[in-house]
Amino acid sequence: MIHLEHIHAAYNGQPVLTDVSLHLAHGECAALVGPNGAGKSSLLRVITGQLPARGSRRIAGGDPARCNAREFARHVAVVPQDLPQDIPFAAYEFVSLGRTAYLPRFGTPSKADHDAVQEAMDVTGTWHLRHRALTAMSGGERQRLAIAVALAAQPDILLLDEPTSHLDLRHRVDLMALLLRLNRDRKITILMVIHDLTLASQFFSRIILLSQGIKLADGTPAEVLRPDLLEAAYGCPVNVIPLPDLATVCVLPALAST
Amino acid sequence: MTPSRTTTCLLLLTVPVVLILCLMAGPAGFGLPDTSTLAGRALLELRLLRVVTGFVVGAALALSGCALQAILRNALAEPYVLGVSSGSSLGAALTIVTGLVQLTPLALPAGAFVVGGLTLLLVCLVSGRAGHYSPNTLILVGVVASSMLSSLLMLVLALADTLALHSITWWMMGNLQATSWTLVLIVTVLIAISAALLFSQVPALNALLLGSETARHLGVETRIVLPLVLGAAALATSAAVSLAGCIGFVGLIVPHTLRRVVGANHRRLLPAATLCGGAFLVVCDTLARLLFAPREVPVGVITALSGGPFFLYLLLRNHETHETP
């Protein structure tokens, strides 16, 4: 599904990714972690074809830099970090935007479009909000709607850029459970940028660690979330505390004693 | 969703009624002129020409304002934000000062159209190169172009003689009494072309409300769609301005008002803004003809004085409904 080989990319002459190779099979689910400026969002932009890159990339069978946006959007959906919230749309109209790649010119939606929107809203538990204005939604509802927009396009691949950052504990867990369900039931390939390493270890079986544009580690939480690797990536001492009952770890920055 | 659909239908039904009423309104009273006399027929034709011109110009301004507000994602965006009014005014002024207007009545609108269009082309090219049509770059380049052209216009005005100065000033205030059907027809065709282009981009305009990056993720080929929408809006605006001068406020206020009435979905908003923009300008022009009859006031005065307070009222009303859920 996602094949990146020896990718090099730069922003205004500054290298942001150096020799990154990444393969995600159909139906796989992985977390992308690393410090600010490590190149996580750049990697997503390489995958969507927005950032020119050297190296070979094949996403859903095509080169994103050459593929037309309409065709690409039917295979790859992106949930951005934050969407504008001041659009006077009802939730249903908002989720319908996910069907843009299927609409004909002049834009009259078909029955198939309506069904896809309804299904995306059902899955994300937002169908009951369909008449409500976007401006009147809570943060958690808005994030679920953002995912519904992505799902309405019926993608094979879902890319998410820190969707949990503005959410409280319960909404984070709910969102992760929803994503894992989508991954399991519909075999949607998921790549998600996430800052919360503990949450990542709890929900992902594969974690990719980026630092300064280089892929530092790629493997199971136990393989990647090691104090030495994390210290190298984040530049601060890190405690990784195993939580045996949950088979996960808790990652905390180690505070220097004063 | 249903109430706004009902509102949309109601609006669309009101428009033709309003147009006919405006056609019948005259300084001598209400009703159609007596078509059995030659003078009556001429009067009717004059009024018809004026109503058609008003409708076409208002529709074009509201339509392109609507499209520009979507892609610039800026509440202050309007058809003139990209410099077309200054460009067209300069073009018109040049044809007047150089005496080209005396050659053919089409010279003035042609001059206004060409210079206005060139301005927009330049603004779009520079913004495309400098910032991939990002809203801020477009607005910034538009403002810079506008002030440069205004300075040039002032230079022309300073050097012009009194007679030319008078006609330039009158042109800039805007006037809907077109000189010939041919001109109106040409302009209508140009505006119809850009309207067709904009209407074909309704799904893209909706997606662009989320920003051009997200729109691209949703399947909008922004590298093609953004210049296309800008170009179509520019074509409609410069055509309208070349016919009637710089009539302000319609392109700003009509889309905003309708967004509050029929919602932000361009599938309803774009047709509603087009029709109501046309009707609004015809009504304002009728008032401009009648209020101080036999004297006429510039229609721009009426659009601003009647549209402004109404818009403020809508702003306050919607604000209150948001406050009390």
Interface residues (C-beta under 8 A of the other chain):
Chain A: T48 Q50 N68 A69 R70 E71 F72 A73 R74 V76 A77 V78 P80 L83 P84 I87 P88 F89 A90 Y92 E93 L97 G98 T100 A101 Y102 L103 R105 F106 G107 T108 H131 T135 A136 V149 A153
Chain B: M1 R73 F199 S200 Q201 V202 P203 A204 N206 A207 L209 L210 G211 E213 T214 A215 R216 H217 L218 G219 V220 E221 T222 R259 R260 G263 A264 N265 H266 R267 H322 P325
